[in-house]
Amino acid sequence: MATSLLEMAAALREALAGFDPALVSGHDAVAVVEELAATEKACAAARARAAVRAAACGGHQRRGFVDASDWLARSAGSSVGQARAAIATASAVEACPATKAALAAGALSLAQAEIITRAVAECPGTEDEMLALAARSSLSTLKDESRRRRLAAVDPADLHRRQLRAREVRHWRDEMGMVRLAAALPPEVGVALVNRLDAETDRIRRAARREASTEPRVAHAADALAAMLRGQATNRATSADLVVVCDLQAYRRGHAHEGEVCHIVGGGPLPVGEARRLGDDAFLKAVLHDGVRIETVAHFGRHLTAELRTALELGPPPDLDGVRCVEEGCDRRYGLEWDHVDPRANGGPTSYNNLQARCWPHHRAKTDRDRAAGLLGGQPGRPPPRPPP
C-alpha cells in the first residue's frame, strides 16, 4: 500500500508541475482550487499520521534528528512549532473517530481538527456540534466557539485568578528599528482597551477615507494607539468601553448559582463579584437580563438611542457575546456599520429587528443591491466611488 501511495503522490506532483492556470476557464479554476484545497488537507493529515508512526518507530533518528518535530519541520518546510502541533493533532484525533474520518477525507484541516479535539477533550460530547460548525463556518468562528465552550466549563473565579497570573506586556525592537509590542491582559482590561482602540481607529479611518487614503487599517490602528497614549483621542464615544451581561439575581446576590451567567461581551466569563467591583467604572455598562425588553425598542429616525445601541451591541441571543458582520463567512468584529435591513429610504424603521451589523465592504454591497432593487428611492444607479476598506 505504501508503494502505491508513493507512486500516486509522485504522479500528482508531476501533474501539478505541468498545470497552467491560463489554460482553464474561470469556472474550472474555481473547481480546481476547491478540489486541491481538499487534497491539500488530506495530504497534510496523511503526512502527520505517517509522522506519528515514524516517530514511534524511531524513523526520524535514522535521518539524523533527535526530535521528530525537527525532522517533520525540515521535511515539510514548516516551523518546528507547526510540526509539533501537527503531530499532536494526529495523535489526538485517535480519540475522536468522526474528526479522524473527516480529517483523512480532506473535509477538515489540521488547524480545524486541533481546535475540535481540544474542545472535545475539555468539553466531552461536543464533537458532532463542532464538526457541523467547522463545515459551515470559518476557522475564526470555530476558534471562538471552542474557546467559549472551554471557558464556560471552568469556574469563573478560578479562571479569573489564572488570567491575572498570566498577564504580561513585552516589547522589543525589530530589524527596522520599530518598537513591537505583545500583551496578555485580563478581559476586563483588555476588552476595554481594544474597544476604545477600535473606536478611535474607526474615527481615524473615516477621516482617512474622506482624504482617499489607501493605507491599511493596521496603520490607522497604530495612529489610534499613539493618539490614545498622547491623550489626543476623541472623547465622544458612542458606546461603553466594557459591557458586562449578568443575571439580575446573581448581580444582587453577589455570586452566581447554577445556570446564572455573568460575562463580558467579547471577553468571556467573569465572576459576579468582579462585575460589581467594575460597576464603579464610568466606562462600564452593565446589562441585566430582566431589564428593558430589546424587542420593544424601535423608532423611525435614523439616530440610534443609547438603549437601542446597547441592545444591538450585545449580539444575538442566547450568547449575547458581541456582534460581527452578518454576512456568511465574514467574521469581522471591527469597522462594523449598522445597516437597515429594510432601507430607511423605503420606510424601514431604526429598530432592533431591522438593524444588522455589516463590515464596510459588505455594507456597500448590500447598498448596491438595495439600489438595484429600487429600494433607495430615485433612479437606480451606481453609488459615488469610495476608497477600499
C-alpha positions, 0 to 999 in steps of 0.5 A: 500500500505504501508503494502505491501511495508513493507512486500516486503522490509522485504522479500528482506532483508531476501533474501539478508541475505541468498545470497552467492556470491560463489554460482553464476557464474561470469556472474550472479554476474555481473547481480546481482550487476547491478540489486541491484545497481538499487534497491539500488537507488530506495530504497534510493529515496523511503526512502527520499520521505517517509522522506519528508512526515514524516517530514511534518507530524511531524513523526520524533518528535514522535521518539524523534528528533527535526530535521528530518535530525537527525532522517533520519541520525540515521535511515539510518546510514548516516551523518546528512549532507547526510540526509539533502541533501537527503531530499532536493533532494526529495523535489526538484525533485517535480519540475522536473517530468522526474528526479522524474520518473527516480529517483523512477525507480532506473535509477538515484541516489540521488547524480545524481538527486541533481546535475540535479535539481540544474542545472535545477533550475539555468539553466531552460530547461536543464533537458532532456540534463542532464538526457541523460548525467547522463545515459551515463556518470559518476557522475564526468562528470555530476558534471562538466557539471552542474557546467559549465552550472551554471557558464556560466549563471552568469556574469563573473565579478560578479562571479569573485568578489564572488570567491575572497570573498570566498577564504580561506586556513585552516589547522589543525592537525589530530589524527596522528599528520599530518598537513591537509590542505583545500583551496578555491582559485580563478581559476586563482590561483588555476588552476595554482597551481594544474597544476604545482602540477600535473606536478611535481607529474607526474615527481615524479611518473615516477621516482617512477615507474622506482624504482617499487614503489607501493605507491599511487599517493596521496603520490607522490602528497604530495612529489610534494607539499613539493618539490614545497614549498622547491623550489626543483621542476623541472623547465622544464615544458612542458606546461603553468601553466594557459591557458586562451581561449578568443575571439580575439575581446573581448581580444582587446576590453577589455570586452566581448559582447554577445556570446564572451567567455573568460575562463580558461581551467579547471577553468571556466569563467573569465572576459576579463579584468582579462585575460589581467591583467594575460597576464603579467604572464610568466606562462600564455598562452593565446589562441585566437580563430582566431589564428593558425588553430589546424587542420593544425598542424601535423608532423611525429616525435614523439616530440610534438611542443609547438603549437601542445601541446597547441592545444591538451591541450585545449580539444575538441571543442566547450568547449575547457575546458581541456582534460581527458582520452578518454576512456568511463567512465574514467574521469581522468584529471591527469597522462594523456599520449598522445597516437597515435591513429594510432601507430607511429610504423605503420606510424601514424603521431604526429598530432592533429587528431591522438593524444588522451589523455589516463590515464596510465592504459588505455594507456597500454591497448590500447598498448596491443591491438595495439600489438595484432593487429600487429600494433607495428611492430615485433612479437606480444607479451606481453609488459615488466611488469610495476608497477600499476598506 
